[in-house]
Amino acid sequence: MFNISLEHGYGLSTMLAVAAAAILLSGAFYYRAFGMLKPRQWQTLLALRAAAIVLIVLLLFRPVLSYHKDLKQRPAVVFLLDTSSSMSIADDATGVTRFNQARLQLEKWWEKLKDDFDLYLIEFSERARPLDGVKSLPGLTPDGKATSLSRALVFSTRLRDDKDQPVRAEAIIMLSDGIHNSARNPLESTGRMRTPVHTVGVGASLRSDVSYRDIQVAGIECPDRLMLNNMARITASVEGIGLAGRVVRVILEEDQQQIDQTELTLDQVEGAQEVTFDFRPTVKGRHSYTVRIPPATEEKIEENNQRSAAALVVEPGIRVLYIEGTIRAEYGALVQRFLAKDPDLEFCALVQTRPNVFLRRSNIADLQLDAIPADAEQIDKFDVFIIGDLDASYIRPAQQELFVKRIRGGAGLVMLGGYHSLGPGGYTGTPLGKVLPVRLGGREVGQITDHFLPVLTPDGARHPIFANISGFFPTEQREAKITGLPPLDGCTRVEGARPGATVLATFAGESGPVPVLAVQPVGKGRTAVFCGDTTRKWQQGPRALDQQSPFLRFWGQMVRWLAGRDVAVEAGAGIVAGTNKAHYEPEEPVRISAVVRGTEGEGTGNAKVEAKIRGPAGRPDKVTLSVAPGPGGHYSGEFLPEVPGGYEIVVEARLGELILSTDKIAVEVGRPNMEFERLDLDEKLLGRIAADTGGRYVHITTAESLIDQLDRTQRKKRLYLEKPLYWPPLFWLLFVAVLPPEWILRRKYQLR
């Protein structure tokens, strides 16, 4: 049935009436003029004018011819073929791989169905993609690193035909071993399926075969982060099938180099046995740890004899507890300009506002500490202690003993000069006073009030605390190489260094050099005394004059040395980035962190930080990192990887016109040999998928009946079609072609 309508909603009669009226008015207007012409002349002029009017009316009203057309449509069938690596194993009596069993069966079905159905083929592993029919099968190999049944199901519902129309399938047929290990639960996708999914199981339940022999590393527990030179533990789960009583070697490798091994006697109890390795990582950075068992001669499948995990070996973080007896300039400088700015430190600063009442400032999340800690659990959380102008009476002897125990176990302590610290603070003879590197003297020992710059001893000039900053200070042989550093206002007097201590800096007193900075080892830890209390000037003065300052590096290197790190502090702008892990499960968020230092080496929160990511598919991605709570200059962000494989991350920070960039950070999503961790045909999962969508589950050996029962009835489809009865470019061209001849004829006939 045909129908003519107008795009702008008017009726066809309206359009015809307008056209007729315009033509009649045009004829009436030229009635007298046409009387002076011959019939053929005025008829030609009127015809040209009518043609122009018709073209204008058609362009204005835009008529459309619409009609219905009935078509017969063949039913469609979509095949989903699993091409993951687990399909490459041969577990039947014929020695044919699972993939080849599925491929041969699919080719037979395709030939059988092609005359009655529109057939579509999708191959899937970690991702799904359409193929150009069975002619694509000879070049296909089962080498996918993971299997996502859910992605295959979702992709089948979004398939489009050659005319870019959605494919309405009679049935979806999935050929797979049912091993799903990536990208969401497939049963969550079946609830949205409107087409029945028939699942065809390929493979066997290996454990039910009495002749089956296998050794499998079923799992590996490895911390994401390991502490450098600290004891670490990796636990592997090993399961043996059909090999009870067999003694096997279990090997631990770091970056493909063996670091340990043990023997395990396989038992006959169903379930895994645990094997534990204890070791100390000695090299910082990302490392791959593999637990491997040499295959037995009877094993058919060797790919599951090892399992790997990645870990990041890092130095333990440095936690600083700073206890100050009074709010003074040195406290503000150390907290505001050092501890809060150093991106490598976590700190808690307690300053006494009235006797035994402390104000706390900290960047350690969830830390509950509002007074000097009195138990080992709280004290052992810290690696370095700074004690300022605090009288010894505020730290009970029992508390001091706990601090000393922690120091002997590997922590560090520095006591600062002040009117209520060291000797004047009553620390002589106390547990803390006994581990300091100087003889303190009594409360009356007094202060030195002369202005001075500490003079470095030969030991001090080459000590890590003064790395890259010794030129700011004079030595016994020379003046300071870098001038302009403000002197200290004074320091607390001490009687001298203890035996075994090392004096790094002195004050040239009348009776000889007086120690200003001294250090010594105490058990596994270290202690220091810095008698000066006005280093704030080292930060304020040079900063005001836009000059270099040793303030950040002096205190940063002091804390790192006390913590046993011996690492020089960065003195310029820079960026360091990493991820919280080196290995992620599929669909697990990858968390990226970065530390950005400003031009003076301090952590800055004013940068624009962005991570550029390139995954296994080659498609680039970007993530903006935001300021993170905690130490200054820390940023964080995350992204969700789509598929297993290797990802490369480059983090870039912008500080004004300055652009800082990191080297590539490599992370792995999914596990090596993940496809071989579980090889039994999962009939239960395939059966659930079929049942939830109204389909059937069959094993490939009995699947012929499934094909025979497909509905071959062709469907009728009524199409509604529209065809415009106008084409603006052509009509405007015709309109322009009509007007010049009319004008020329009018001039020829001497008409206005």
URJO-V370021 format. One record per residue. N is the residue number from 1. RES is the residue in three letters. SS is DSSP state (a for helix, b for strand, c for the rest). NEAR is the number of other ideal C-beta (glycine too) atoms within 10 Angstrom. Layout:
N_RES_SS_NEAR / N_RES_SS_NEAR
//
This chain:
1_MET_c_5 / 2_PHE_b_8 / 3_ASN_b_11 / 4_ILE_b_12 / 5_SER_b_15 / 6_LEU_b_17 / 7_GLU_c_12 / 8_HIS_c_10 / 9_GLY_c_8 / 10_TYR_c_16 / 11_GLY_c_11 / 12_LEU_a_13 / 13_SER_a_8 / 14_THR_a_13 / 15_MET_a_19 / 16_LEU_a_12 / 17_ALA_a_12 / 18_VAL_a_16 / 19_ALA_a_18 / 20_ALA_a_13 / 21_ALA_a_11 / 22_ALA_a_17 / 23_ILE_a_17 / 24_LEU_a_11 / 25_LEU_a_11 / 26_SER_a_15 / 27_GLY_a_14 / 28_ALA_a_9 / 29_PHE_a_11 / 30_TYR_c_18 / 31_TYR_a_9 / 32_ARG_a_8 / 33_ALA_a_15 / 34_PHE_a_18 / 35_GLY_a_8 / 36_MET_c_11 / 37_LEU_c_17 / 38_LYS_c_10 / 39_PRO_a_8 / 40_ARG_a_7 / 41_GLN_a_15 / 42_TRP_a_19 / 43_GLN_a_12 / 44_THR_a_16 / 45_LEU_a_20 / 46_LEU_a_16 / 47_ALA_a_12 / 48_LEU_a_19 / 49_ARG_a_19 / 50_ALA_a_18 / 51_ALA_a_17 / 52_ALA_a_19 / 53_ILE_a_20 / 54_VAL_a_17 / 55_LEU_a_20 / 56_ILE_a_16 / 57_VAL_a_19 / 58_LEU_a_20 / 59_LEU_a_14 / 60_LEU_a_14 / 61_PHE_a_22 / 62_ARG_c_17 / 63_PRO_b_16 / 64_VAL_b_15 / 65_LEU_b_13 / 66_SER_b_13 / 67_TYR_b_13 / 68_HIS_b_11 / 69_LYS_b_9 / 70_ASP_b_8 / 71_LEU_b_10 / 72_LYS_b_8 / 73_GLN_b_11 / 74_ARG_c_15 / 75_PRO_b_18 / 76_ALA_b_18 / 77_VAL_b_25 / 78_VAL_b_24 / 79_PHE_b_24 / 80_LEU_b_23 / 81_LEU_b_28 / 82_ASP_b_26 / 83_THR_c_23 / 84_SER_b_28 / 85_SER_a_21 / 86_SER_a_30 / 87_MET_a_28 / 88_SER_a_18 / 89_ILE_c_22 / 90_ALA_c_16 / 91_ASP_c_22 / 92_ASP_c_15 / 93_ALA_c_7 / 94_THR_c_8 / 95_GLY_c_8 / 96_VAL_c_13 / 97_THR_c_18 / 98_ARG_a_27 / 99_PHE_a_26 / 100_ASN_a_17 / 101_GLN_a_21 / 102_ALA_a_24 / 103_ARG_a_21 / 104_LEU_a_13 / 105_GLN_a_18 / 106_LEU_a_20 / 107_GLU_a_14 / 108_LYS_a_12 / 109_TRP_a_22 / 110_TRP_a_18 / 111_GLU_a_10 / 112_LYS_a_14 / 113_LEU_a_18 / 114_LYS_c_13 / 115_ASP_c_8 / 116_ASP_c_16 / 117_PHE_b_21 / 118_ASP_b_18 / 119_LEU_b_18 / 120_TYR_b_20 / 121_LEU_b_20 / 122_ILE_b_18 / 123_GLU_b_21 / 124_PHE_b_24 / 125_SER_c_26 / 126_GLU_c_24 / 127_ARG_c_19 / 128_ALA_b_22 / 129_ARG_b_10 / 130_PRO_b_15 / 131_LEU_b_17 / 132_ASP_c_7 / 133_GLY_c_13 / 134_VAL_a_19 / 135_LYS_a_11 / 136_SER_a_13 / 137_LEU_a_20 / 138_PRO_a_8 / 139_GLY_a_7 / 140_LEU_c_14 / 141_THR_c_10 / 142_PRO_c_22 / 143_ASP_c_13 / 144_GLY_b_23 / 145_LYS_c_22 / 146_ALA_c_25 / 147_THR_c_29 / 148_SER_c_27 / 149_LEU_a_32 / 150_SER_a_21 / 151_ARG_a_22 / 152_ALA_a_26 / 153_LEU_a_25 / 154_VAL_a_17 / 155_PHE_a_18 / 156_SER_a_25 / 157_THR_a_16 / 158_ARG_c_9 / 159_LEU_c_17 / 160_ARG_b_11 / 161_ASP_c_12 / 162_ASP_c_6 / 163_LYS_c_5 / 164_ASP_c_6 / 165_GLN_c_8 / 166_PRO_b_10 / 167_VAL_c_16 / 168_ARG_c_15 / 169_ALA_b_22 / 170_GLU_b_19 / 171_ALA_b_23 / 172_ILE_b_26 / 173_ILE_b_26 / 174_MET_b_28 / 175_LEU_b_25 / 176_SER_b_29 / 177_ASP_c_29 / 178_GLY_c_25 / 179_ILE_c_24 / 180_HIS_c_23 / 181_ASN_c_21 / 182_SER_c_26 / 183_ALA_c_22 / 184_ARG_c_15 / 185_ASN_c_11 / 186_PRO_a_24 / 187_LEU_a_15 / 188_GLU_a_10 / 189_SER_a_23 / 190_THR_a_20 / 191_GLY_c_8 / 192_ARG_c_10 / 193_MET_c_18 / 194_ARG_c_9 / 195_THR_c_20 / 196_PRO_c_16 / 197_VAL_b_29 / 198_HIS_b_25 / 199_THR_b_28 / 200_VAL_b_29 / 201_GLY_b_26 / 202_VAL_c_29 / 203_GLY_c_27 / 204_ALA_c_19 / 205_SER_c_14 / 206_LEU_a_19 / 207_ARG_a_13 / 208_SER_a_8 / 209_ASP_c_14 / 210_VAL_c_6 / 211_SER_c_7 / 212_TYR_c_17 / 213_ARG_c_17 / 214_ASP_b_22 / 215_ILE_b_26 / 216_GLN_b_23 / 217_VAL_b_23 / 218_ALA_b_16 / 219_GLY_b_16 / 220_ILE_b_19 / 221_GLU_b_13 / 222_CYS_b_22 / 223_PRO_c_13 / 224_ASP_c_14 / 225_ARG_b_13 / 226_LEU_b_22 / 227_MET_b_15 / 228_LEU_c_16 / 229_ASN_c_15 / 230_ASN_c_11 / 231_MET_b_10 / 232_ALA_b_19 / 233_ARG_b_12 / 234_ILE_b_23 / 235_THR_b_14 / 236_ALA_b_28 / 237_SER_b_17 / 238_VAL_b_21 / 239_GLU_b_19 / 240_GLY_b_23 / 241_ILE_b_17 / 242_GLY_c_19 / 243_LEU_c_18 / 244_ALA_c_11 / 245_GLY_c_9 / 246_ARG_c_15 / 247_VAL_b_9 / 248_VAL_b_20 / 249_ARG_b_11 / 250_VAL_b_21 / 251_ILE_b_17 / 252_LEU_b_21 / 253_GLU_b_18 / 254_GLU_b_19 / 255_ASP_c_12 / 256_GLN_c_9 / 257_GLN_b_8 / 258_GLN_b_11 / 259_ILE_b_16 / 260_ASP_b_14 / 261_GLN_b_13 / 262_THR_b_13 / 263_GLU_b_9 / 264_LEU_b_18 / 265_THR_b_11 / 266_LEU_c_20 / 267_ASP_c_14 / 268_GLN_c_10 / 269_VAL_c_10 / 270_GLU_c_8 / 271_GLY_c_8 / 272_ALA_c_15 / 273_GLN_b_16 / 274_GLU_b_11 / 275_VAL_b_21 / 276_THR_b_12 / 277_PHE_b_19 / 278_ASP_b_11 / 279_PHE_b_15 / 280_ARG_b_12 / 281_PRO_c_21 / 282_THR_c_10 / 283_VAL_c_10 / 284_LYS_c_13 / 285_GLY_b_13 / 286_ARG_b_19 / 287_HIS_b_19 / 288_SER_b_17 / 289_TYR_b_24 / 290_THR_b_24 / 291_VAL_b_26 / 292_ARG_b_19 / 293_ILE_b_24 / 294_PRO_c_12 / 295_PRO_c_17 / 296_ALA_c_17 / 297_THR_c_5 / 298_GLU_c_13 / 299_GLU_c_18 / 300_LYS_c_15 / 301_ILE_c_19 / 302_GLU_c_15 / 303_GLU_a_17 / 304_ASN_a_22 / 305_ASN_a_21 / 306_GLN_b_21 / 307_ARG_b_25 / 308_SER_b_20 / 309_ALA_b_23 / 310_ALA_b_20 / 311_ALA_b_22 / 312_LEU_b_19 / 313_VAL_b_20 / 314_VAL_b_15 / 315_GLU_c_16 / 316_PRO_c_15 / 317_GLY_c_13 / 318_ILE_b_23 / 319_ARG_b_19 / 320_VAL_b_25 / 321_LEU_b_25 / 322_TYR_b_25 / 323_ILE_b_22 / 324_GLU_b_25 / 325_GLY_c_23 / 326_THR_c_16 / 327_ILE_c_12 / 328_ARG_c_17 / 329_ALA_a_14 / 330_GLU_a_20 / 331_TYR_a_23 / 332_GLY_a_13 / 333_ALA_a_20 / 334_LEU_a_24 / 335_VAL_a_18 / 336_GLN_a_14 / 337_ARG_a_22 / 338_PHE_a_23 / 339_LEU_a_25 / 340_ALA_c_18 / 341_LYS_c_21 / 342_ASP_c_26 / 343_PRO_c_21 / 344_ASP_c_22 / 345_LEU_b_25 / 346_GLU_b_20 / 347_PHE_b_25 / 348_CYS_b_22 / 349_ALA_b_23 / 350_LEU_b_21 / 351_VAL_b_22 / 352_GLN_b_23 / 353_THR_b_10 / 354_ARG_b_7 / 355_PRO_c_9 / 356_ASN_c_9 / 357_VAL_b_10 / 358_PHE_b_18 / 359_LEU_b_13 / 360_ARG_b_13 / 361_ARG_b_15 / 362_SER_b_21 / 363_ASN_c_17 / 364_ILE_c_19 / 365_ALA_c_8 / 366_ASP_c_4 / 367_LEU_c_15 / 368_GLN_c_8 / 369_LEU_c_16 / 370_ASP_c_11 / 371_ALA_c_14 / 372_ILE_c_20 / 373_PRO_c_20 / 374_ALA_c_12 / 375_ASP_c_10 / 376_ALA_a_13 / 377_GLU_a_8 / 378_GLN_a_17 / 379_ILE_a_19 / 380_ASP_c_14 / 381_LYS_c_16 / 382_PHE_c_24 / 383_ASP_c_24 / 384_VAL_b_26 / 385_PHE_b_23 / 386_ILE_b_26 / 387_ILE_b_25 / 388_GLY_c_26 / 389_ASP_c_26 / 390_LEU_c_23 / 391_ASP_c_19 / 392_ALA_a_23 / 393_SER_a_11 / 394_TYR_a_18 / 395_ILE_c_21 / 396_ARG_c_12 / 397_PRO_a_10 / 398_ALA_a_10 / 399_GLN_a_17 / 400_GLN_a_18 / 401_GLU_a_14 / 402_LEU_a_20 / 403_PHE_a_24 / 404_VAL_a_21 / 405_LYS_a_16 / 406_ARG_a_22 / 407_ILE_a_24 / 408_ARG_a_14 / 409_GLY_c_12 / 410_GLY_c_15 / 411_ALA_c_27 / 412_GLY_b_27 / 413_LEU_b_23 / 414_VAL_b_24 / 415_MET_b_28 / 416_LEU_b_26 / 417_GLY_c_26 / 418_GLY_c_25 / 419_TYR_c_16 / 420_HIS_c_20 / 421_SER_c_25 / 422_LEU_c_30 / 423_GLY_c_21 / 424_PRO_c_24 / 425_GLY_c_28 / 426_GLY_c_18 / 427_TYR_c_25 / 428_THR_c_19 / 429_GLY_c_10 / 430_THR_c_19 / 431_PRO_a_19 / 432_LEU_a_22 / 433_GLY_a_19 / 434_LYS_a_14 / 435_VAL_c_21 / 436_LEU_c_26 / 437_PRO_c_25 / 438_VAL_b_27 / 439_ARG_b_17 / 440_LEU_c_27 / 441_GLY_c_18 / 442_GLY_c_12 / 443_ARG_c_16 / 444_GLU_c_7 / 445_VAL_c_16 / 446_GLY_c_13 / 447_GLN_b_16 / 448_ILE_b_20 / 449_THR_c_8 / 450_ASP_c_13 / 451_HIS_c_12 / 452_PHE_b_18 / 453_LEU_c_19 / 454_PRO_c_25 / 455_VAL_b_17 / 456_LEU_b_27 / 457_THR_c_20 / 458_PRO_a_11 / 459_ASP_a_14 / 460_GLY_a_24 / 461_ALA_a_17 / 462_ARG_c_12 / 463_HIS_c_20 / 464_PRO_a_14 / 465_ILE_a_25 / 466_PHE_a_24 / 467_ALA_c_17 / 468_ASN_c_14 / 469_ILE_c_22 / 470_SER_a_19 / 471_GLY_a_18 / 472_PHE_a_24 / 473_PHE_c_22 / 474_PRO_c_19 / 475_THR_b_17 / 476_GLU_c_13 / 477_GLN_c_8 / 478_ARG_c_10 / 479_GLU_c_9 / 480_ALA_c_16 / 481_LYS_c_11 / 482_ILE_c_15 / 483_THR_c_9 / 484_GLY_c_12 / 485_LEU_c_22 / 486_PRO_c_17 / 487_PRO_c_15 / 488_LEU_b_23 / 489_ASP_c_17 / 490_GLY_c_18 / 491_CYS_b_27 / 492_THR_b_29 / 493_ARG_c_20 / 494_VAL_c_23 / 495_GLU_c_15 / 496_GLY_b_15 / 497_ALA_b_19 / 498_ARG_c_17 / 499_PRO_c_7 / 500_GLY_c_9 / 501_ALA_c_20 / 502_THR_b_17 / 503_VAL_b_22 / 504_LEU_b_25 / 505_ALA_b_27 / 506_THR_b_22 / 507_PHE_b_21 / 508_ALA_b_13 / 509_GLY_b_12 / 510_GLU_c_5 / 511_SER_c_5 / 512_GLY_b_9 / 513_PRO_b_16 / 514_VAL_b_20 / 515_PRO_b_27 / 516_VAL_b_27 / 517_LEU_b_27 / 518_ALA_b_26 / 519_VAL_b_26 / 520_GLN_b_19 / 521_PRO_b_13 / 522_VAL_b_20 / 523_GLY_c_14 / 524_LYS_c_11 / 525_GLY_b_23 / 526_ARG_b_22 / 527_THR_b_24 / 528_ALA_b_26 / 529_VAL_b_27 / 530_PHE_b_26 / 531_CYS_c_28 / 532_GLY_b_25 / 533_ASP_c_23 / 534_THR_c_18 / 535_THR_c_24 / 536_ARG_a_21 / 537_LYS_a_20 / 538_TRP_a_25 / 539_GLN_a_22 / 540_GLN_a_16 / 541_GLY_a_16 / 542_PRO_a_20 / 543_ARG_a_14 / 544_ALA_a_8 / 545_LEU_c_10 / 546_ASP_c_6 / 547_GLN_c_12 / 548_GLN_c_17 / 549_SER_c_25 / 550_PRO_c_22 / 551_PHE_a_26 / 552_LEU_a_22 / 553_ARG_a_22 / 554_PHE_a_23 / 555_TRP_a_25 / 556_GLY_a_25 / 557_GLN_a_23 / 558_MET_a_23 / 559_VAL_a_27 / 560_ARG_a_25 / 561_TRP_a_21 / 562_LEU_a_25 / 563_ALA_c_25 / 564_GLY_c_19 / 565_ARG_c_18 / 566_ASP_c_12 / 567_VAL_c_16 / 568_ALA_c_15 / 569_VAL_c_21 / 570_GLU_c_20 / 571_ALA_c_18 / 572_GLY_c_9 / 573_ALA_c_18 / 574_GLY_b_17 / 575_ILE_b_20 / 576_VAL_b_17 / 577_ALA_b_23 / 578_GLY_b_20 / 579_THR_b_21 / 580_ASN_c_16 / 581_LYS_c_20 / 582_ALA_c_21 / 583_HIS_b_22 / 584_TYR_b_23 / 585_GLU_c_14 / 586_PRO_c_22 / 587_GLU_c_15 / 588_GLU_c_14 / 589_PRO_b_12 / 590_VAL_b_21 / 591_ARG_b_14 / 592_ILE_b_23 / 593_SER_b_20 / 594_ALA_b_26 / 595_VAL_b_23 / 596_VAL_b_29 / 597_ARG_b_28 / 598_GLY_c_19 / 599_THR_c_13 / 600_GLU_c_20 / 601_GLY_c_20 / 602_GLU_c_22 / 603_GLY_b_21 / 604_THR_c_20 / 605_GLY_c_13 / 606_ASN_c_11 / 607_ALA_c_24 / 608_LYS_b_14 / 609_VAL_b_26 / 610_GLU_b_17 / 611_ALA_b_26 / 612_LYS_b_15 / 613_ILE_b_20 / 614_ARG_b_15 / 615_GLY_c_20 / 616_PRO_c_18 / 617_ALA_c_10 / 618_GLY_c_6 / 619_ARG_c_9 / 620_PRO_b_10 / 621_ASP_b_15 / 622_LYS_b_11 / 623_VAL_b_18 / 624_THR_b_10 / 625_LEU_b_23 / 626_SER_b_9 / 627_VAL_b_16 / 628_ALA_c_15 / 629_PRO_c_9 / 630_GLY_c_17 / 631_PRO_c_21 / 632_GLY_c_20 / 633_GLY_c_28 / 634_HIS_b_19 / 635_TYR_b_26 / 636_SER_b_18 / 637_GLY_b_20 / 638_GLU_b_15 / 639_PHE_b_17 / 640_LEU_b_13 / 641_PRO_c_22 / 642_GLU_c_19 / 643_VAL_c_22 / 644_PRO_c_30 / 645_GLY_b_16 / 646_GLY_b_12 / 647_TYR_b_22 / 648_GLU_b_14 / 649_ILE_b_23 / 650_VAL_b_15 / 651_VAL_b_28 / 652_GLU_b_19 / 653_ALA_b_25 / 654_ARG_b_15 / 655_LEU_b_18 / 656_GLY_c_9 / 657_GLU_c_5 / 658_LEU_b_11 / 659_ILE_b_11 / 660_LEU_b_19 / 661_SER_b_12 / 662_THR_c_17 / 663_ASP_c_10 / 664_LYS_c_11 / 665_ILE_b_20 / 666_ALA_b_13 / 667_VAL_b_22 / 668_GLU_b_20 / 669_VAL_b_25 / 670_GLY_c_23 / 671_ARG_c_22 / 672_PRO_c_18 / 673_ASN_c_18 / 674_MET_a_23 / 675_GLU_a_30 / 676_PHE_a_21 / 677_GLU_c_17 / 678_ARG_c_16 / 679_LEU_c_24 / 680_ASP_c_16 / 681_LEU_c_22 / 682_ASP_c_19 / 683_GLU_a_16 / 684_LYS_a_9 / 685_LEU_a_21 / 686_LEU_a_28 / 687_GLY_a_17 / 688_ARG_a_17 / 689_ILE_a_26 / 690_ALA_a_21 / 691_ALA_a_14 / 692_ASP_a_16 / 693_THR_a_22 / 694_GLY_c_14 / 695_GLY_c_23 / 696_ARG_c_19 / 697_TYR_b_22 / 698_VAL_b_19 / 699_HIS_b_15 / 700_ILE_a_20 / 701_THR_a_12 / 702_THR_a_10 / 703_ALA_c_20 / 704_GLU_a_14 / 705_SER_a_9 / 706_LEU_a_18 / 707_ILE_a_17 / 708_ASP_a_7 / 709_GLN_c_10 / 710_LEU_c_17 / 711_ASP_c_11 / 712_ARG_c_11 / 713_THR_c_8 / 714_GLN_c_13 / 715_ARG_b_12 / 716_LYS_b_8 / 717_LYS_b_11 / 718_ARG_b_8 / 719_LEU_b_9 / 720_TYR_b_8 / 721_LEU_b_9 / 722_GLU_b_11 / 723_LYS_b_9 / 724_PRO_b_11 / 725_LEU_c_12 / 726_TYR_c_16 / 727_TRP_c_12 / 728_PRO_a_11 / 729_PRO_a_7 / 730_LEU_a_10 / 731_PHE_a_15 / 732_TRP_a_13 / 733_LEU_a_12 / 734_LEU_a_15 / 735_PHE_a_17 / 736_VAL_a_11 / 737_ALA_a_13 / 738_VAL_a_19 / 739_LEU_a_13 / 740_PRO_a_10 / 741_PRO_a_12 / 742_GLU_a_17 / 743_TRP_a_12 / 744_ILE_a_10 / 745_LEU_a_15 / 746_ARG_a_15 / 747_ARG_a_10 / 748_LYS_a_9 / 749_TYR_c_16 / 750_GLN_c_9 / 751_LEU_c_16 / 752_ARG_c_6
//
